[in-house]
Amino acid sequence: MNIRRCPAALPALACALLVAQGASAETFRCGQWIASKDMSVAELLEKCGEPTTKSVRYEDIYAKNAGGGTNRIGTATIETWTYDRGSQSFAMLVTIVDGKIKSMERGD
């Protein structure tokens, strides 16, 4: 869990807003819907539509063998979807690994 502390010089309301802003990177609003990493990719597309950009990369998966070495046992497909939410909001980056949403975080 990420804990954010506010400098003593900030008024309590400003501090509460700052802490709340960083507390919920695992969800974001799509129109009237709240997108979360608990939803399926199909549901994300239904609620939020196609992302602004998509990138795909592949990573090998390794496991240790009895001799102490490693063997390649498969490949993971990792997609990064970017939802540009306009000039007033940060973009949201959705990471999908092998067809399942793994994370949602704010972009720059």
C-alpha positions as CSV (number, residue, x, y, z in Angstrom):
1,M,0.0,0.0,0.0
2,N,1.3,3.5,-0.9
3,I,1.2,5.9,2.0
4,R,1.6,9.6,1.1
5,R,2.4,12.2,3.8
6,C,1.7,15.9,3.5
7,P,4.2,18.6,4.5
8,A,3.1,20.4,7.7
9,A,2.8,23.7,5.8
10,L,-0.2,22.5,3.7
11,P,-3.7,23.2,5.0
12,A,-5.7,20.1,5.9
13,L,-8.0,20.3,3.0
14,A,-5.2,20.6,0.4
15,C,-3.5,17.7,2.1
16,A,-6.6,15.5,2.0
17,L,-7.0,16.3,-1.8
18,L,-3.3,15.5,-2.4
19,V,-3.5,12.1,-0.6
20,A,-6.8,11.2,-2.2
21,Q,-5.5,11.9,-5.7
22,G,-2.8,9.3,-5.4
23,A,-4.9,6.7,-3.6
24,S,-6.9,5.4,-6.5
25,A,-4.7,4.6,-9.4
26,E,-6.4,1.2,-9.9
27,T,-9.6,2.7,-11.2
28,F,-10.6,5.5,-13.6
29,R,-13.8,7.0,-14.9
30,C,-15.0,6.3,-18.4
31,G,-18.1,8.5,-18.9
32,Q,-20.6,7.2,-16.4
33,W,-18.6,4.0,-15.7
34,I,-15.7,3.3,-13.3
35,A,-13.1,1.1,-14.9
36,S,-11.1,-1.2,-12.6
37,K,-8.6,-4.0,-13.0
38,D,-11.2,-6.5,-11.7
39,M,-13.2,-6.2,-15.0
40,S,-12.5,-8.3,-18.1
41,V,-10.9,-6.8,-21.2
42,A,-14.2,-7.2,-23.0
43,E,-16.0,-5.2,-20.3
44,L,-13.3,-2.5,-20.4
45,L,-13.8,-2.2,-24.2
46,E,-17.6,-2.1,-23.7
47,K,-17.5,0.6,-21.1
48,C,-14.5,2.7,-22.3
49,G,-14.2,1.9,-26.0
50,E,-11.0,1.4,-27.9
51,P,-7.9,3.0,-26.3
52,T,-6.1,5.9,-27.9
53,T,-3.0,3.8,-28.4
54,K,-2.0,0.1,-28.0
55,S,1.4,-1.5,-27.8
56,V,2.2,-5.2,-27.6
57,R,5.4,-6.9,-26.5
58,Y,6.3,-10.5,-25.8
59,E,8.4,-11.8,-22.9
60,D,9.7,-15.3,-22.5
61,I,8.7,-17.2,-19.3
62,Y,11.4,-19.3,-17.6
63,A,11.3,-21.9,-14.9
64,K,14.2,-23.4,-12.9
65,N,15.0,-27.0,-13.8
66,A,16.4,-29.8,-11.5
67,G,20.0,-29.1,-12.6
68,G,19.8,-25.5,-11.3
69,G,19.5,-23.9,-14.8
70,T,16.4,-22.4,-16.4
71,N,14.2,-23.6,-19.3
72,R,12.0,-21.4,-21.4
73,I,8.5,-22.7,-20.8
74,G,6.4,-20.2,-22.7
75,T,5.8,-16.6,-23.8
76,A,3.7,-13.9,-22.1
77,T,1.8,-11.4,-24.3
78,I,1.9,-7.9,-22.6
79,E,-0.3,-5.2,-24.0
80,T,-0.2,-1.6,-22.8
81,W,-3.4,0.4,-23.6
82,T,-3.4,4.2,-23.2
83,Y,-6.7,6.0,-22.7
84,D,-6.2,9.8,-23.3
85,R,-8.8,11.5,-21.2
86,G,-8.2,15.1,-22.3
87,S,-6.1,18.0,-21.2
88,Q,-7.7,18.2,-17.7
89,S,-6.9,14.6,-16.7
90,F,-3.9,12.3,-16.8
91,A,-3.9,9.5,-19.4
92,M,-4.5,6.1,-18.0
93,L,-2.2,3.2,-18.8
94,V,-3.8,-0.3,-18.7
95,T,-1.5,-3.3,-18.7
96,I,-3.0,-6.5,-19.9
97,V,-1.0,-9.8,-19.6
98,D,-2.2,-12.8,-21.5
99,G,-5.7,-11.3,-21.9
100,K,-6.2,-10.3,-18.2
101,I,-6.0,-6.7,-16.8
102,K,-3.0,-6.6,-14.4
103,S,-2.8,-2.9,-13.6
104,M,-4.2,0.6,-14.2
105,E,-2.0,3.6,-13.5
106,R,-1.8,7.2,-14.3
107,G,0.5,8.3,-17.2
108,D,2.2,11.6,-17.7
